Amino acid sequence: MRLAEALTELFLPAACAACREAPASGRGLCAACAAGLPDRGPVLAVPRERQAPPTVVAGAYDGVLAEVLNEYKERGRRELAPALSGLLEEAFAAVAEQVPGAVLVPIPATRAARRERGFDHVAALCRPIGRVRRCLRARPRPDSVGLSPEQRRRQARRSLVAVPSRAAALAATGRPAVLVDDIVTTGATLAAAAAALRSAGIAVPAAVAVAAGQ
Ligand SMILES: [Zn+2]
């Protein structure tokens, strides 16, 4: 990169994460894109996977929401976390009304993903909401490209385990767990996480996610 370009990048206000044109105002987005985030309140998504709990999401994985989620997750634009965290918080509030005393259990990143991104992106979104119990651990996950749905399911089941001491502590409180993920598609990951917690004696009545994909 030439010096002039490098300096421009350093000193100009960051561009909006969604349109990459207008300068970002607060929270990494320009005003127009911020207005493009879902604002009609969370909606219910019922994952195809039958063991996955019903999931409340902020909106479809589409448009501005998809852009923002990708920039946050893949490019580490952590200034976008407050906007995404706010959407998750609304989804959780809707669930918490029905499930008193619920705690948030984030789907953990694998160690490899955490190392690559420098942070655990779902857990980071949960932190400002509070009531977080990190009682799941991700095992290394081989690439799932080309796997059949059944193979994917089996792989997902093996990939998440409860952290025994933390899961036992949560089970002892009798509080239900609400799983948290960034995107829900088939629900295979949520089903695997729910199974791991349920076998530790924890009820998993619902999940929340930022977006519902295809
Ligand atoms: Zn924009």
Boltz pocket constraint, residues with backbone or C-beta under 6 A from the ligand:
constraints:
  - pocket:
      binder: B
      contacts: [[A, 16], [A, 17], [A, 18], [A, 19], [A, 20], [A, 21], [A, 22], [A, 29], [A, 30], [A, 31], [A, 32], [A, 33], [A, 34]]
      max_distance: 6.0
